[in-house]
Amino acid sequence: MEVKIGLEVHCQLNTKSKLFCSCKNEIAEKANTNVCPICLGYPGSKPVVNKEAIKKAIIASIALNCKINETFAFSRKVYFYPDMSKNYQITQYEMPIAKEGFIDIGKKIRIRRIHIEEDPARIVHTGNIKSEKYILIDYNRSGIPLIEIVTEPDFCDVSEVKKFLRKLISLLTYLKVFDPKKNTIKADVNVSVNGGERVEIKNVTGIKNIEKAIAFEIIRQKRIVEMGKKVERETRKFDEDLSITYTLRKKEEEEDYGYIFDTDLPIFESLPFVNEVRKEMVLPEEKINFLIEKYKISKELAKSIVYSHLFDLFTYLSSKFSDYNLIARLLGNYLKKCLNYNKISLEESKVKREDLLTLLKLVKDKKLPERKLKEIMKFYPLKGNLSKFIKEERVNVDEAIDKVLKENEKVVEDYKKGKEEAINFLIGEVLKKVNYNANAKEIRKKIIRILNETK
Amino acid sequence: MIEKWIGLSKEEKERFILNFIKKLKEIDKEYNIFTQINDEVKFKENPPLILRYNNGKYEVNEEFIKGIAENMLYLLPVAVKDNICVKGLVATAGSLILKNYYPPFNATVIERLIKKGIFISGKTVMDEFGFGSFGVNTFKVAKNAIDKSRVAGGSSSGSAVYVKLTSFPSIAESTGGSISAPSCFNSVYGLTPTYGLVSRYGLIDYANSLDKIGVIASNIYDVAYLLSMIAGKDGKDSTCVGNRKDYVSNLNYFNEKNVREIKVAIPKEFFIGDEKILDKVKEAIEMLKKYVKVKEINFNYSKYALASYYIIATCEASTNLAKFSGLRYGEKGEVENKSFNEYFSEIRSKYFGEEAKRRILLGTFARSKGYRGKYYIKALKVRDLIVKEYKRIFSKFDFIITPTMPTLPPKLKEVKNMKPIDIYNIDKLTVPPNLAGVPMMNIPLDNFIGLHLISSYFEEEKLLQFSLFIDELWKSR
């Protein structure tokens, strides 16, 4: 059976302030602390647009290959709900910021439009939805900027949706439009089966739930059709605990939002914003291709380097050191893993460019095995102070061997008695002493020679 | 009044105000002017108001006045329409749903005034949220200052009565004629500036694309003073784009010689209504013909202005009033055993007046599915035509003159027999310039009768200058 899926994805934007006031756009410990008369909807207050939010929306639109509309304006979507500070949401209706784009996941998923809007407040339940006596409202979220990305119903199955969402998130995260640490992603999903009625599943939070909701809904609809019945056009909700969708409202009860223009805000021209944005913006694909072509490194490492924001570091190191593949592994593999694992960025780490050059040279001069480099990169970016990790450059292996042989007389005896494995222990001890700055084979040769001499 | 006020010493001003408040209480009892007189200001951390009531006495708040007492406008008592937020005083906007609402911030215009030491004497009564032309759609109905049996006009009813009785100025607001109507009916001067000249931050909204804060005063100099203080860009209001200006220094620019260049348009369609009014306004025009060029013109589309206005205004108002649902501010109700829908419906039904309900219903309908294109979008297109029409006329003329109102203020007891549609029609002369957002001034000619002088966008300086010329000529005839 033919399946059609369309998405309306809501992404919170990574800005310093809310969309229409200067309250902070960040996760607060206490409820109702990042609030002001504007996001609380006090009578007499007026919205003023956050230019950073507009720029981020434009960056996202360009990255999604959309056409930016010459002018855009805001509208009021009116409905009464406890989380609405004004009982209307400032959004975009007739004049959105962008239209007609796509994301390529192997096939093109077309994007119908992108618009900017404000988030409502957060409802905090005090118990089970059916039995709770009251709910609480936290206005910290009220007024947070969102972009809504509306796709055409081009998806045919859940795996395509998964690819799309993952690519969307990594792109928006890379462009710093979206911060997975503090921003949320939600979607309204539209599913129809066999050319039948379209069912909308509203307000599903997070990629996993979106995938589950779609999977369930497809099965639900297919079963109905198989039984010879018709799927009803309706709005449903996804129950995260039971992983099912259930009816919210039927077609007759569809909301009528009575949109009007929000005339507290002017009509905006996008050109000044677009010009500012284009000056600063280079898409990741361009940088990835550049690395592959110029430095002949692998696509995987190139992607890793670009998406971890290590591109500038890479080009710097490559201007001073010619083994590009080694640099690619150092940054795209070892450093990236450390930053990811510890959830820090390059700027937040203690990495110094000169330290990295030192390490690269040591590896090139065979004074540091790459295996040891990998080890060092697990801890150095957090601690800094490279010298502690590499101790002395010139390591006296012979001294170390002497020491080890003296300290481990019994093991030496064992070896002399014929226990071959004993030498491995001795080699290991020597390596430890020289901080792995030596070749195991060479150490073995030296130990054997010394022990043979003393036989 | 301001010119006289400037001449008083600091001590004289303070003595005057302490007595003045007593006087205000008396006239309030007689004319129903205020929702709150500024006489019981409790000392707060950031006192925005100058007087303090301490142990049964009024005293000047010494800490606050440091640095502004020397200001020549120190303690000038200005009344403020109750839909403009003044921290420390109530802001009901004429509605029971905000009967006990004390805003946590000052409107920008108020900040600008109190910085100069102005004393906010009180909040004046008005039609609920601005919905009315007579001042009767509210819990406290003002009486006309000239004839107590008549309406004061609306929606800035209390403001106009205050000005007529005390000669001190008032800050007011207009959406479709709410400064011009009460100014005309109380025979005082009322300026509605260009939409976007004065910041609306802190104004409790009626219709965001139509609301303008303006000035009502007993003479044109006071209007010019106050406008100079409140006009100009404000970062908190994205639609406020005008520049700060001194409207006072050059006020008496026009004389019998240089006025000859002025061209005035008289649109035929606006000369309708009461004969007494038309006669007076025509008399004024005849007087002007000796000095300026006057020409009769056609004003196209004027008959569609009222419909376009009421659709746009009620559409916007129905969204602005959606926020009043018994949460965070305003009246609240019992929450036990109720759904959210039941809760807010009860509160809104109980506390909104009949006219507010009527306009919410109208506005919600006109922007609803299936009707939105026919009404809301169409009304926007019609407004655009009317804006273009004003621009066309002002490309050839300096001013437009019409009567301000088509009727005399009705008796209070007659009003309940009037149908809403007939009351809306009273606005037909003030609505077109309000819809287009051009500036206008009511110049009183006789009791209850005013001349409406209209100029092009952001030409308040010229408007005030020519108003003064007309006024002085009329008074000396």
Interface residues (C-beta under 8 A of the other chain):
Chain A: P37 L40 G41 Y42 P43 G44 S45 K46 P47 V48 V49 R76 V78 F80 Y81 P82 S85 K86 N87 Y88 Y134 D256 G258 Y259 I260 F261 D262 T263 D264 L265 P266
Chain B: I84 C85 A91 A93 L98 Y101 P103 P104 F105 A107 R200 Y201 G202 L203 I204 D205 A207 N208 S209 G235 K236 D237 S238 T239 C315 E316 S318 T319 A322 K323 F324 S325 L327 R328 Y329 V335 F340 N341 F344 T364 R367 S368 K369 R372 Y376 L380
